[in-house]
């Protein structure tokens, strides 16, 4: 229990204390990280915007030395089937001012024990070629993996998860916790198998994603008939309407059971959320998760062997409130906390 002070004790401790002077040992560590030795800090709306206010290190490529986790953008939406615009997602998330550095539920300060930077955007050889863009993404992430750096991406449409998984699961197929309105296990359409409705079918067929260690949460809408591959391959599917029946604790327990102790990737599509919370996306589906439910599920994954993740399908032009970018940034921060914790556990 926290210490309860009398009025005289409160005056003695706090009357002349600055805003950056924090006495609780746990909170003091966070304050020291934010304020240093004084009580001033940069205004959140000043400076060059970066993902989660992380140091901007585009110079880190191609060697990515002295990093544990790389935040990066993938401004590409050539694989969409409905409304375009997710190419602007990374820029929108960078413009979110106030996320982190402390997670009060996980009691986590990820930048306190992990070296984190925004390493810029994936460089694309062509803005017009989907297959070539996937090769560029895979090459970029492969360099990160080779340097021992965990990749956390902001998209972009959901097709970008395929080349990331090809790099992350190249030597060992990974499990996945996938939060989305759609299973994204469809087949080839109009001669293309790289669209955002099919990355996880292809990842399984490529041998980089383990379907028996994959759980898909929040699924709903009129495309259920396209997702038979999820069931045939052994993926676990939890529909949006089941989340309330199972409870958040039940969903978390199932996700932890499916993921197990093996390397696990997290893929979060903002259309998993009801459009009331995240209208800025290309394929909105009513009846989705609340932002609190989504964050609760993610926070329940602490301690799993997380090796990377993505937050995708943010299309800011459909959301004048900027709420979609705000929740995307918060989700990115939660995945950062989980990844930093996993790195700490692996190193112990």
C-alpha positions as CSV (number, residue, x, y, z in Angstrom):
1,X,0.0,0.0,0.0
2,X,1.2,3.5,-0.7
3,X,2.3,5.6,2.2
4,X,-0.5,8.0,3.3
5,X,0.9,11.3,4.7
6,X,-0.5,13.9,7.0
7,X,-1.0,17.5,5.9
8,X,2.2,18.6,7.6
9,X,4.1,15.7,6.0
10,X,2.6,16.6,2.6
11,X,3.6,20.2,2.9
12,X,7.2,19.2,3.9
13,X,7.6,16.9,1.0
14,X,5.6,18.6,-1.8
15,X,5.2,22.3,-1.0
16,X,8.4,23.4,-2.7
17,X,8.9,20.3,-5.0
18,X,9.0,20.8,-8.7
19,X,6.8,18.9,-11.1
20,X,9.8,16.8,-12.2
21,X,10.6,15.8,-8.6
22,X,8.9,12.4,-7.9
23,X,9.4,10.5,-4.7
24,X,7.9,7.1,-5.4
25,X,10.8,4.8,-6.5
26,X,9.0,3.3,-9.4
27,X,7.5,6.6,-10.7
28,X,10.8,8.3,-10.0
29,X,12.6,6.1,-12.6
30,X,10.1,7.3,-15.2
31,X,10.4,10.9,-14.2
32,X,14.2,10.7,-14.4
33,X,13.9,9.3,-17.9
34,X,11.6,12.1,-18.9
35,X,12.9,15.1,-17.0
36,X,16.6,14.3,-16.3
37,X,17.9,16.6,-13.6
38,X,15.4,19.4,-14.1
39,X,11.7,19.9,-14.4
40,X,11.5,20.9,-18.1
41,X,10.8,18.7,-21.1
42,X,10.2,19.4,-24.7
43,X,6.6,20.2,-25.5
44,X,4.9,17.2,-27.1
45,X,3.9,19.3,-30.1
46,X,7.5,20.6,-30.8
47,X,10.3,19.1,-32.8
48,X,10.2,16.6,-35.7
49,X,7.4,14.0,-35.2
50,X,8.6,10.4,-35.0
51,X,6.9,7.1,-34.1
52,X,6.3,7.2,-30.3
53,X,8.7,10.2,-30.0
54,X,11.6,7.8,-30.4
55,X,14.9,9.1,-31.6
56,X,15.0,9.5,-35.4
57,X,17.7,7.2,-36.9
58,X,17.3,6.9,-40.6
59,X,21.1,6.7,-40.7
60,X,20.9,3.3,-38.8
61,X,20.3,1.5,-42.1
62,X,21.7,-0.9,-43.4
63,X,23.6,-2.2,-40.3
64,X,21.2,-1.1,-37.6
65,X,23.9,-1.2,-34.9
66,X,23.2,-0.3,-31.2
67,X,19.4,-1.0,-31.5
68,X,17.1,-3.6,-30.0
69,X,13.8,-2.5,-31.5
70,X,13.3,-0.6,-34.8
71,X,10.1,1.4,-35.4
72,X,9.5,2.0,-39.1
73,X,6.9,3.1,-41.5
74,X,5.6,1.2,-44.6
75,X,3.7,3.9,-46.6
76,X,2.3,1.5,-49.2
77,X,-1.3,0.6,-50.0
78,X,-1.2,-1.1,-53.4
79,X,-2.9,-4.2,-52.1
80,X,-6.2,-2.6,-50.9
81,X,-9.5,-4.0,-52.2
82,X,-11.7,-1.1,-51.1
83,X,-10.7,2.5,-50.0
84,X,-7.1,3.5,-50.5
85,X,-5.2,5.8,-48.2
86,X,-3.3,3.6,-45.8
87,X,-0.1,4.9,-47.4
88,X,-0.6,7.9,-45.2
89,X,-0.8,5.8,-42.0
90,X,2.8,6.1,-40.8
91,X,2.8,9.9,-41.2
92,X,-0.5,10.1,-39.2
93,X,0.9,8.0,-36.4
94,X,4.1,10.0,-36.2
95,X,1.9,13.1,-35.7
96,X,0.4,11.7,-32.5
97,X,1.8,13.7,-29.7
98,X,1.3,12.0,-26.3
99,X,1.9,8.3,-26.0
100,X,4.2,6.7,-23.4
101,X,6.8,6.5,-22.0
102,X,4.9,4.7,-19.1
103,X,2.3,2.0,-19.3
104,X,0.4,2.1,-16.0
105,X,-1.2,-1.4,-16.5
106,X,1.9,-3.2,-17.4
107,X,4.0,-0.9,-15.2
108,X,6.4,-0.8,-18.1
109,X,8.9,1.8,-19.4
110,X,10.1,0.0,-22.5
111,X,12.8,2.6,-23.4
112,X,14.4,2.1,-20.0
113,X,15.9,-1.3,-20.9
114,X,15.6,-1.5,-24.7
115,X,17.3,0.7,-27.3
116,X,14.5,2.0,-29.5
117,X,14.6,4.2,-32.6
118,X,12.4,5.3,-35.5
119,X,14.5,4.2,-38.4
120,X,12.4,5.9,-41.1
121,X,10.3,4.3,-43.8
122,X,11.0,1.3,-46.0
123,X,12.6,2.7,-49.2
124,X,10.7,1.6,-52.3
125,X,12.1,1.2,-55.8
126,X,8.7,1.8,-57.3
127,X,5.5,3.2,-55.9
128,X,3.5,1.4,-58.6
129,X,4.7,-2.3,-58.3
130,X,3.1,-4.3,-55.5
131,X,5.3,-7.4,-55.8
132,X,8.4,-5.3,-56.0
133,X,7.3,-3.4,-52.9
134,X,7.0,-6.6,-51.0
135,X,10.5,-7.6,-52.0
136,X,11.7,-4.2,-50.8
137,X,10.0,-4.7,-47.4
138,X,11.3,-8.2,-47.0
139,X,14.9,-7.0,-47.8
140,X,14.6,-4.2,-45.3
141,X,13.2,-6.4,-42.5
142,X,15.7,-9.2,-43.2
143,X,18.5,-6.7,-42.5
144,X,16.9,-5.8,-39.2
145,X,16.6,-9.5,-38.2
146,X,20.2,-10.1,-39.3
147,X,21.3,-7.4,-36.9
148,X,19.3,-8.9,-34.1
149,X,16.8,-6.0,-34.1
150,X,13.0,-6.6,-33.5
151,X,10.9,-5.0,-36.2
152,X,7.7,-3.0,-35.3
153,X,6.0,-1.6,-38.4
154,X,3.3,0.9,-39.1
155,X,1.5,0.4,-42.4
156,X,0.3,0.6,-45.0
157,X,-2.2,-2.0,-46.0
158,X,-2.2,-5.5,-44.4
159,X,-0.4,-7.1,-47.4
160,X,2.8,-5.7,-45.8
161,X,2.6,-8.4,-43.1
162,X,3.6,-11.1,-45.7
163,X,7.1,-9.9,-46.5
164,X,7.7,-9.1,-42.8
165,X,6.8,-12.6,-41.9
166,X,8.9,-14.0,-44.7
167,X,11.9,-12.2,-43.0
168,X,10.9,-12.9,-39.4
169,X,10.1,-16.6,-40.0
170,X,12.8,-17.4,-42.5
171,X,14.6,-19.8,-40.2
172,X,11.7,-20.9,-38.0
173,X,8.0,-20.4,-38.6
174,X,6.5,-18.1,-36.0
175,X,3.1,-18.1,-34.2
176,X,0.9,-15.1,-34.5
177,X,-1.7,-13.2,-32.5
178,X,-3.8,-11.4,-35.2
179,X,-6.4,-8.9,-34.2
180,X,-8.6,-7.9,-37.1
181,X,-12.1,-7.8,-38.6
182,X,-10.9,-10.1,-41.3
183,X,-8.9,-13.4,-41.3
184,X,-7.0,-12.3,-44.4
185,X,-6.5,-15.8,-45.6
186,X,-8.1,-15.4,-49.0
187,X,-6.7,-16.7,-52.2
188,X,-5.6,-15.1,-55.5
189,X,-8.0,-12.6,-57.0
190,X,-7.7,-11.2,-60.5
191,X,-4.3,-12.8,-60.9
192,X,-2.8,-11.4,-57.7
193,X,-2.1,-13.3,-54.5
194,X,-0.4,-10.4,-52.7
195,X,-3.4,-8.3,-51.8
196,X,-4.3,-7.3,-48.2
197,X,-7.0,-10.1,-48.0
198,X,-4.6,-13.0,-48.2
199,X,-1.2,-12.4,-46.6
200,X,-1.6,-15.1,-43.9
201,X,-2.6,-17.9,-46.3
202,X,0.5,-17.2,-48.3
203,X,2.7,-17.0,-45.2
204,X,1.5,-20.4,-44.1
205,X,2.1,-21.9,-47.6
206,X,5.5,-20.3,-47.6
207,X,6.3,-22.1,-44.3
208,X,7.0,-18.9,-42.3
209,X,3.8,-18.9,-40.2
210,X,2.7,-21.8,-38.0
211,X,-1.2,-21.9,-38.3
212,X,-1.5,-24.1,-35.2
213,X,0.1,-21.3,-33.2
214,X,-2.0,-18.6,-34.8
215,X,-5.1,-17.0,-33.2
216,X,-7.3,-14.5,-35.0
217,X,-9.4,-12.2,-32.8
218,X,-12.3,-9.9,-33.7
219,X,-13.3,-11.5,-36.9
220,X,-16.7,-10.4,-38.4
221,X,-18.4,-9.0,-41.5
222,X,-19.6,-10.3,-44.8
223,X,-16.4,-12.1,-45.9
224,X,-16.6,-15.1,-43.7
225,X,-17.0,-17.4,-46.7
226,X,-13.5,-16.4,-47.9
227,X,-11.7,-17.6,-44.7
228,X,-12.0,-21.4,-45.0
229,X,-8.2,-21.6,-45.1
230,X,-8.0,-20.4,-41.5
231,X,-10.1,-23.4,-40.3
232,X,-8.5,-25.9,-42.7
233,X,-5.0,-25.0,-41.6
234,X,-5.8,-25.2,-37.9
235,X,-5.9,-21.5,-37.0
236,X,-8.0,-20.5,-34.0
237,X,-10.7,-17.9,-34.9
238,X,-12.5,-15.9,-32.3
239,X,-15.3,-13.8,-33.8
240,X,-16.0,-10.3,-32.4
241,X,-19.3,-11.3,-30.9
242,X,-17.6,-14.1,-29.0
243,X,-15.3,-11.7,-27.2
244,X,-18.0,-10.6,-24.9
245,X,-19.1,-14.1,-24.1
246,X,-15.6,-15.4,-23.5
247,X,-14.6,-12.2,-21.6
248,X,-11.2,-10.5,-22.1
249,X,-9.6,-12.8,-19.6
250,X,-10.9,-15.8,-21.6
251,X,-9.6,-14.4,-24.9
252,X,-6.2,-13.7,-23.3
253,X,-6.0,-17.2,-21.8
254,X,-6.8,-18.7,-25.2
255,X,-4.2,-16.5,-27.0
256,X,-1.5,-17.4,-24.5
257,X,-2.4,-21.1,-24.8
258,X,-2.2,-21.0,-28.6
259,X,1.0,-18.9,-28.8
260,X,2.8,-21.0,-26.1
261,X,6.5,-20.2,-25.5
262,X,7.6,-20.1,-29.2
263,X,8.5,-16.9,-31.2
264,X,5.3,-15.0,-31.8
265,X,4.4,-12.1,-34.1
266,X,1.6,-9.6,-33.4
267,X,-0.4,-8.1,-36.3
268,X,-3.0,-5.5,-35.5
269,X,-5.4,-4.1,-38.1
270,X,-7.3,-1.0,-36.9
271,X,-10.4,-2.3,-38.6
272,X,-10.6,-4.8,-35.7
273,X,-12.1,-1.8,-33.8
274,X,-15.6,-0.7,-34.3
275,X,-15.8,2.3,-36.7
276,X,-17.1,4.3,-33.8
277,X,-13.6,4.1,-32.4
278,X,-11.5,3.9,-35.6
279,X,-13.4,5.1,-38.7
280,X,-10.1,5.9,-40.5
281,X,-9.6,2.6,-42.4
282,X,-10.2,1.2,-45.8
283,X,-12.6,-1.7,-44.9
284,X,-14.6,-0.7,-41.8
285,X,-16.9,-3.3,-40.2
286,X,-19.5,-2.5,-37.7
287,X,-19.8,-4.5,-34.5
288,X,-16.1,-4.5,-33.7
289,X,-14.0,-4.3,-30.6
290,X,-13.8,-1.3,-28.4
291,X,-10.4,0.4,-27.9
292,X,-10.5,-0.7,-24.2
293,X,-11.1,-4.4,-25.2
294,X,-8.2,-4.3,-27.7
295,X,-5.8,-2.7,-25.3
296,X,-6.9,-5.2,-22.6
297,X,-6.1,-8.2,-24.9
298,X,-2.7,-6.8,-25.8
299,X,-1.7,-6.1,-22.2
300,X,-2.7,-9.6,-21.3
301,X,0.1,-11.0,-23.6
302,X,2.9,-9.7,-21.4
303,X,5.7,-12.3,-21.0
304,X,5.1,-14.0,-24.3
305,X,8.0,-14.5,-26.7
306,X,7.2,-11.5,-29.0
307,X,9.6,-11.1,-31.9
308,X,7.9,-8.4,-33.9
309,X,4.7,-6.8,-34.9
310,X,2.7,-4.4,-37.0
311,X,-0.1,-1.9,-36.9
312,X,-1.8,-1.5,-40.2
313,X,-4.6,-0.1,-42.3
314,X,-4.7,3.5,-40.8
315,X,-6.2,5.7,-43.5
316,X,-6.3,9.1,-41.8
317,X,-8.3,10.9,-44.4
318,X,-11.5,9.1,-43.4
319,X,-11.2,10.3,-39.8
320,X,-11.3,14.0,-39.2
321,X,-11.1,13.4,-35.4
322,X,-7.6,11.7,-35.7
323,X,-8.9,9.1,-33.2
324,X,-7.8,6.2,-35.5
325,X,-4.2,7.4,-35.5
326,X,-4.4,8.0,-31.8
327,X,-5.4,4.4,-31.0
328,X,-2.9,3.1,-33.6
329,X,-0.1,4.9,-31.8
330,X,-1.3,3.5,-28.4
331,X,-1.4,0.0,-29.8
332,X,2.1,0.4,-31.2
333,X,3.2,1.5,-27.8
334,X,1.6,-1.6,-26.2
335,X,3.4,-3.9,-28.7
336,X,6.6,-2.0,-27.9
337,X,6.1,-2.8,-24.2
338,X,5.5,-6.5,-25.0
339,X,8.5,-6.7,-27.3
340,X,10.8,-4.9,-24.8
341,X,9.7,-7.3,-22.1
342,X,10.3,-10.3,-24.3
343,X,13.8,-9.0,-25.1
344,X,14.5,-8.6,-21.3
345,X,13.3,-12.1,-20.6
346,X,15.4,-13.7,-23.4
347,X,18.5,-11.9,-22.1
348,X,18.0,-13.1,-18.5
